[in-house]
Amino acid sequence: MATKLKDNIALRLLSRTLFHMAASLLLAAVTVSVLLLSADSILRVFGIFGIRFLIRGIVKGMGEDIFLFGLGLFLSFVYFCIMQWRFFSYFAGMNTIVSGMAEGRFDFDYKIKVHKSNPFGDMAGHINRLAGRLHFALEEERKAEQTKNELITNVSHDLRTPLTSVLGYLGLIEQDRYRDEVELRHYVQIAYDKSQRLNVLINDLFEYTRMRHDTAATKETTFNLVEMLGQLLVQFHLPLQEAGMESKLIADETAVTVKGDPAKLVRVFENLIANAMAYGREGKRVVVTVQLEGSDVVVGVINYGEPIPAIDLPHIFDRFYRVDKSRTQWSGGSGLGLAISKGIVEKHGGTIAVTSDLDRTAFRVTIPAVQSS
């Protein structure tokens, strides 16, 4: 590509230079012809300034043919310089802008005006695209740095809170600051619960980091997605019953084959069902649908509880984002479940989205289906 661009610019530059040479010679010839036809009038004008005889002397001393030839060469050189100056000044302007970007006087989103008729017009376009990519890369780097800083801040805060509780209650036990065995067991239970929550956060954080850096190993196999979802709902039967909810699986086909890591996809739907239980309890039911749309299979996880506010929908898959700001991860989840789910689905070549209104909240997971031969 670089060689082709170089050859294209060199060819256009050579052809434009040759054209300018020919045009300058032609203009010089025309100018000399006009001067010959108007020689008497021109000499009369020069006579006013007292240099008429000087010009006649120069012409007679050099010879008329040599003088006209020299005049023609001089004029062609002047015309050639004027023509060349037009597009070399464009190149000089490009150089000024590029050096300004390098020195920080211009932002990378600054655009050079592209003149297609100029041999350097293509180069200007390529410089604009290069500067645009650099600008985009710098913005992405800034966002990544900001995300990393926010992640460190959130993790530090979320780890410190339960750890402080664990250390506090264990300190009370270590100092024998409890009234009886019942209170001792109460302190131990609290410390254990906080430790369990801490373990959940660390595991989720580890999984999220692996997803972000694409280091999570996958064990791909083909399996029946409808059967897997049915088994998953059976596992959730008791928790759903305790939450006063019921579940239902609606599938277009009894067997829909997909290729992927079953364990990781199970985690996606576990997160979605658990989320439906946590936030859709008032709706009393969770419905899982499986539909074929072209070459894809679409799984919907639907609850009928309170809707997700419109302001929260664009951020629902962000890490550490919680719809109910009053819920910490110790009364809710780690805040990473949906972010992990999104990473797993995208790793399988699919997409995940959510819609929510007064009637229902529906998560929609789309992944490629294995076409039956």
N, C-alpha and C positions, 0 to 999 in steps of 0.2 A: 504493500500500500504506500509506504514512504517513498519507494523507488518510483512508483507510478506517479505520485504527486510531484516528485522532484523532476521527472522527465516532462510532465505536463507543463510545469512552470517554466522550465528551461526552453521548451519548444515555443511556448507563447511569447516568452521574452525575446527569443531569437527572431521569430517572425515579426514581432512588433518593431524591433530594432531595424531589421531590413526594410520594413515598410517606411519607417521614419527616414531612413537614409535615402530611399527612392523619392519620397515626398519632398524632402529638403532639397535634393538636387533639382527636382522639377520646379519647385518654388523659386530656387535661385535662378534657374534658366529663364523663368517667366519674368522675374524681377529685372534681370540683365536686359532682356528684350524690351521691356517697358522703358528702361533707362536709355537704351539706344534710340528708341522712337521719340523720346522726350528730351534728347540730349541738348538741343538748342535752348529750349525753355529752361532746363536745369542750369545750363551754363550762364544764362542771363541772370538767374536768381543768385548764383554764386558770385556773379560780377558785382552785385550790390555790396557783398561783404568783402570784396577785394581779393578773392582767392581764385578767380577764374583762370588767371594766367598760371597760377601755381598748379592747378589741376591739369591744364594743357601741357605744362612742362613735365609733369609726372607721366602722363600718357605717352608723350613723345619720347621720353627717356626710356621707358620700359617697352614701348611698342604696344600698339592698340590691342593686338591679339592676346599678348601676355597679360596686359592689364585686365582685359575682360575675363580671362580665364582665372586670374587671381581673385578678382572681385566675385566671380561665381563661386569659387571655393570658399571664400570668406562668408558669403551670404548663406551657402548651404550649411556651413558649420554652425552659424548663428541659428538658422531654422532648426537644425538637428538638436541643438542644445535646448531650445525652447520646447520642442516636442518631447524630448526625453525627460525634461524637468517635470513635466506634468505627472508622469506616473512614478518617477523616482521620488518626488516629493510625497506621494501617497505612501510609498515604502518607508520614507523617513518618518512620516506621521505614525505609521504602525510601530516602528521601532521605539518612538517616544512613548507610546501608550504601553507597550510591553515592558519597557524599562521602568515606567511609572508603576506598573503592577508589581514588578519585582522589588521596587523600593518602598511599596506601600502607599504611594500617592494616589493610586486608583484601586478601587475594589475589583474583585475578580468577576463581578457581575457587570462590569463596564463593557459595552459593546463597541467594536470598531465598525464603522460604516463600510459595508461591502459594496464595491464597485465591480460588477461582473465584467465590464469592458476592460478593466485594468488587469494586466497579467498577474498582479499580486492579489486580485480579488478573492481567488480560491484560498490563498494563504490566510487572508483576513478572516474568512469564514471558519477555517480550521482553528485559528487562534481563538475565535469567539467560543467555539465548542470546547476547546481545551480549557479555557478560562472558566467556562460554565461547569465543567466536570471538577475542576479544582475547587470552585466555590461550593459545589454540592458535597465534595469530599470533606472540606473543612467544616461545613455545617453538620454533616453526619458525625464527624469526630467530636465536635462540640456537644452534640446531643448524646453521644456515647459517654463522654466524660461526665455530663450532667446526670445521665442515667446511673452511671457507676457511683457517683457521689450520693445520689438519692438512695440507691440500693444499700450502700454502706450505712447511711444514716438510719434508714428504716430497720435494717437488720440489727444494728447496734441497739436501737430503742426497744425493738420487740424481743431481743434476747435478754436485755438487761432487766426488763420488768418481771418475767417469771423467775429468772435466776435470783433476783433480789428476794422474792418471796420464798424460794426454796432455801436460800441461805438463812433467811430470817427465822423460819420455822425450825430448821435443823439446829440453828443457834440456840433457840429456846429449849429444844430437847437436850442438846449437849450441856446446857447450863442447868438442867433439871428444873426448868421454870414451868412446870405444869402441876396441876392439882392432884390428878389421879390418872389411872390408866386410860380412862375414857377420853380425857383431854389429850393424852399422849397419842392415842390412836387417831384422834381427830387431826392433830398436827402432822402426823405421818401421812395421813390420807391426803391432806392439802398439798404437802410437799411432793407426794407421788403424782397427784393430778397435774401439778405445775410441771413436773419433770416430763410427763407424758406429752403435754402440750409443747414443751420445749423440743422434744424429740420429733414431733410432727413438723414443726417449723424448720428444724435443721434438715430433715429428710426432704421436705418440699423445696427448700432453698437449694439443696444439692441437686435435685432433679431439675429444677428450673435453670440452674447454671449450666448443667450438662446440655439441656435443650438449647440454650442460647448459643453455646459454643459448638453445637452439633457433635458432641462426643458420646451421646447416649447410644449404646449398641442396640440394634434391633434384630430380633429373630423372626424373620418373615416366614409365613406359611399361609396357605389358603384354608379358609374355614367358613362355616355358615354363620353369617352375622345375625340372622334371625334367631337361630338356636342359642347363640351366645347371649343375646339380649334377654331371651326367655329365662335362661339360667340365672342371669344377673338379677332379674326381678324376683325370682324365687328366693335368692339370698337376701333381698331387701324386704321380704314379706313381713318378718317379725318387726324390724325397725319401723316400717310403714304402719303396721298395725298399732304399735305403741304410740305413734304420732297421730293416730286417728285418721289415717289415710289409706286409700286403696290404689292399686295400680292396674294398668291394662296395656296389653301389647296389640297393636293393630298393624298387620303387614300385608302388602299386596301379594307376596309370594311366601310359601313356607320355607323356601331355601333361597337365600341370596348370598352368593360366594364373593368374598373379598380377599385381597392379599395384603398381609401386614403382620404386625406383632400383636397377637391377641392380648397379651398381658398389658401392653401399653394402651390399646384401645379400650380394654376393660376399665382402665383407670379413668379414661376420658368420660365414659358413661357413668361410672361410679361418682365422679365429681358432679356431673350434671344432675343425677338423681338425688344425691345428697343436697345439692343446692336447691332443688325443687322442694325437698322436705323441709329445709331450713326456712325458706322464704315463701313457700306456697302452701303452708299448712292449713290456712283458712279455706283453701279451695277443696280440701278433703280428698284430692285424687291427683295421680300422676299418670299421664298417658304417653306411651312411647310408640311412635309410628315409624314404619319402614316403607319407603316408596322408591321405585325405580324411575329415574329421569334420564333417559338416553343411556349413556355409558356409565352413569354415576348412580350410587345409592344414597338416598337422603334419609337420615335418621332424625326424627323430631322428638325432643324431650319437653313435654308441655305440662305446666302447672297452672292452676286457676286461682292463685292467691293474689296478693297485692301486686300491682304493676311496678315495673322498674321505672323510676322517673326518667323523662326524656333526656335530661341533662346528664344522667349517668350512663346511658346506653353506649355512647362512643368510647367510654373508658372501662367498660365492664370486663375486658380481657387484659387490662393493665395489671402488672404485678403490684401487690399490696393494696389494690383498690377495693374499697368496700362501699356498697350502696348505702348501708346504714352506718353513718359515721360514728354513732354511739356504740357500735359493736366493736370491741377489740377482737384480736384473733383468739383471745382466751375465752370469749363467749361465743365466737363464731369460728371461722376457719383461719388458715394461715394467711389468706389473701393472695395465695399463689395458685390455688387450684385451677381457676379458669385460664390463667396465663400458661400453666403447664399443659392444660387440655388443648389450647390453641397451638402450642409448639408441637405436640404429638400429632395432631390432625394435619398440620402443615407438613410435617415430616413424612406423612403418608400420602402427600400430594393432594390433600383435600382442603376444605375451608370450613370455618365455624362462624356462625352469626347468631344474633338474637333479635327478636322482636317482642314488644310488650305493649299491651293496652289494658283497658279496664276489664276485658273478658279473660285474657290469658297471657302468659309469658311462655314463649316458645324458643328453645335453642335448636338450631338447625345445623347438623353436621353432614357435610357432603364429602364422600370419598369415592374413588374409582371402584367400580365393580368388575369382577372377572367375568368376561363374556363367555357364555357356554358355547362350545363348538358344535 
